Amino acid sequence: MGESPAPAEPQAATRKASSGRILLMLVFGGPVLAVGGCALFAAYLNINGGSSSNDSISAVGAIIFIVGVLAFLVGIVWAFARWADARVKAGKK
């Protein structure tokens, strides 16, 4: 009656994502994000001129586009750096 339940076993630590997986997410996710931001920007772009209530949504689309392009570029540079590092390490062996 007065027994307390046994403590639960500790959970194993979660695995960290490998750098290869992160690179794939940056290289493939960046353009997807950029295309989505571009579509959002173009959909709410006020072509006729003047002020519109959708100007802030269009600005958010532009920011998402820029973030997507930057993520793609970071992924490419990181992949190149990993490739160059592997080449240097292979040459030293």
Secondary structure, DSSP 8 states (H G I E B T S, - for coil): ------------------HHHHHHHHHHHHHHHHHHHHHHHHHT--TT-S--TTHHHHHHHHHHHHHHHHHHHHHHHHHHHHHHHHHHHHHH-
